[in-house]
């Protein structure tokens, strides 16, 4: 790829990235308007299975915009220590073991790779590999702000 072609590629990518950012901002504003309208139309809302509410609007072509106000979700996990778990145990009583399963969670320490290498030496590589996950390749842009 020539220098000119590469520069044109970067310029096009940045222009598209900026256009997407502008459109995302506009979409965010439109969604906020739909949420406000849905809040004002409580009588048109229907109850959802999860205990929330949903409101639907259509355009002239029959396309649908749906605003969902979700019900409260069950927590993914609860700390095994503190006042919260004590209150939960009391509320569940003898049925606590049937309603909850204990699943410890292990979180690698800060600077895990360095710490593992310092402690395990050459044997650290296997442990590090076991604790890694694939990461997606990312492309980002830095745009030069033009004077207005």
C-alpha positions as CSV (number, residue, x, y, z in Angstrom):
1,X,0.0,0.0,0.0
2,X,1.4,3.4,-1.0
3,X,1.8,6.2,1.5
4,X,-1.0,8.2,-0.3
5,X,-3.3,5.2,-0.3
6,X,-2.6,4.6,3.5
7,X,-3.3,8.3,4.3
8,X,-6.6,8.1,2.3
9,X,-7.6,5.0,4.1
10,X,-6.9,6.6,7.5
11,X,-8.8,9.7,6.5
12,X,-11.8,7.7,5.3
13,X,-11.8,5.6,8.4
14,X,-11.7,8.7,10.7
15,X,-14.5,10.4,8.7
16,X,-16.7,7.3,9.1
17,X,-15.8,7.0,12.7
18,X,-16.8,10.6,13.4
19,X,-20.1,10.1,11.4
20,X,-20.9,7.0,13.5
21,X,-20.2,9.0,16.7
22,X,-22.5,11.8,15.5
23,X,-25.2,9.3,14.6
24,X,-24.8,7.5,17.9
25,X,-25.3,10.8,19.8
26,X,-28.4,11.5,17.8
27,X,-29.7,8.0,18.4
28,X,-29.1,8.5,22.1
29,X,-31.2,11.7,22.1
30,X,-34.0,10.0,20.1
31,X,-34.0,7.1,22.6
32,X,-34.3,9.5,25.5
33,X,-37.3,11.1,23.8
34,X,-38.9,7.7,23.4
35,X,-38.3,6.9,27.0
36,X,-39.9,10.2,28.1
37,X,-42.9,9.5,25.9
38,X,-43.2,6.0,27.2
39,X,-43.2,7.3,30.8
40,X,-46.0,9.7,30.0
41,X,-48.1,6.8,28.5
42,X,-48.5,4.5,31.5
43,X,-52.0,3.4,30.4
44,X,-50.5,2.0,27.2
45,X,-47.8,0.0,29.0
46,X,-48.1,-3.8,29.5
47,X,-46.6,-5.8,32.3
48,X,-43.6,-8.0,31.4
49,X,-42.9,-11.5,32.7
50,X,-40.0,-10.2,34.9
51,X,-42.3,-7.7,36.7
52,X,-41.4,-4.8,34.6
53,X,-43.4,-2.8,32.0
54,X,-43.1,-2.4,28.3
55,X,-44.4,0.3,25.8
56,X,-44.5,-0.1,22.0
57,X,-44.8,2.5,19.3
58,X,-44.9,2.1,15.5
59,X,-43.9,4.2,12.5
60,X,-46.0,4.5,9.4
61,X,-44.4,1.4,7.8
62,X,-45.1,-0.7,10.9
63,X,-41.6,-0.8,12.3
64,X,-41.7,-1.0,16.1
65,X,-39.9,0.8,18.8
66,X,-40.2,-0.9,22.2
67,X,-39.3,0.7,25.5
68,X,-38.9,-1.7,28.4
69,X,-38.7,-0.7,32.0
70,X,-37.3,-3.9,33.5
71,X,-38.3,-5.3,36.8
72,X,-35.7,-5.8,39.5
73,X,-33.2,-8.5,38.6
74,X,-31.8,-11.2,40.9
75,X,-28.2,-10.5,41.8
76,X,-25.7,-12.7,40.0
77,X,-23.8,-13.3,43.3
78,X,-23.9,-12.3,46.9
79,X,-20.9,-11.8,49.1
80,X,-20.5,-14.6,51.7
81,X,-19.6,-12.1,54.4
82,X,-21.3,-9.2,55.9
83,X,-24.8,-7.9,57.0
84,X,-26.4,-8.7,53.6
85,X,-25.8,-12.4,53.7
86,X,-26.7,-12.6,57.4
87,X,-30.1,-11.0,56.6
88,X,-30.6,-13.3,53.6
89,X,-29.7,-16.4,55.8
90,X,-32.3,-15.3,58.4
91,X,-35.0,-14.6,55.8
92,X,-34.4,-18.0,54.1
93,X,-34.2,-19.9,57.4
94,X,-33.7,-23.6,57.0
95,X,-34.3,-23.4,53.3
96,X,-31.1,-21.4,52.7
97,X,-29.1,-24.4,51.3
98,X,-31.9,-25.2,48.8
99,X,-32.1,-21.6,47.6
100,X,-28.4,-20.8,47.3
101,X,-25.3,-22.5,46.2
102,X,-21.9,-21.6,47.3
103,X,-19.5,-20.8,44.5
104,X,-16.2,-19.2,45.5
105,X,-14.7,-16.8,43.1
106,X,-11.0,-16.2,42.6
107,X,-9.7,-13.0,41.2
108,X,-6.0,-12.7,40.1
109,X,-3.9,-10.2,42.1
110,X,-2.8,-6.9,40.6
111,X,0.2,-7.3,38.2
112,X,-0.6,-11.1,38.2
113,X,2.0,-11.9,35.5
114,X,4.8,-10.2,37.3
115,X,3.9,-11.7,40.6
116,X,3.5,-15.2,39.2
117,X,6.9,-14.9,37.5
118,X,8.6,-13.6,40.6
119,X,7.2,-16.5,42.7
120,X,7.3,-19.4,40.3
121,X,10.1,-18.5,37.9
122,X,10.0,-20.5,34.6
123,X,7.0,-22.5,35.9
124,X,4.8,-19.4,35.8
125,X,4.1,-19.6,32.1
126,X,1.7,-22.5,32.5
127,X,-0.2,-20.8,35.3
128,X,-0.4,-17.5,33.3
129,X,-1.7,-19.3,30.2
130,X,-4.4,-21.0,32.3
131,X,-5.6,-17.6,33.6
132,X,-5.6,-15.8,30.2
133,X,-8.5,-15.3,27.7
134,X,-8.3,-14.2,24.1
135,X,-8.7,-10.5,23.5
136,X,-10.2,-8.9,20.4
137,X,-8.0,-6.7,18.1
138,X,-9.0,-3.1,18.5
139,X,-8.6,-0.1,16.2
140,X,-9.0,3.4,17.6
141,X,-8.7,6.8,16.1
142,X,-7.2,10.1,17.2
143,X,-8.6,13.0,15.3
144,X,-6.9,16.3,15.1
145,X,-9.3,19.0,16.2
146,X,-9.7,21.5,13.4
147,X,-10.0,25.2,14.2
148,X,-13.6,26.5,13.8
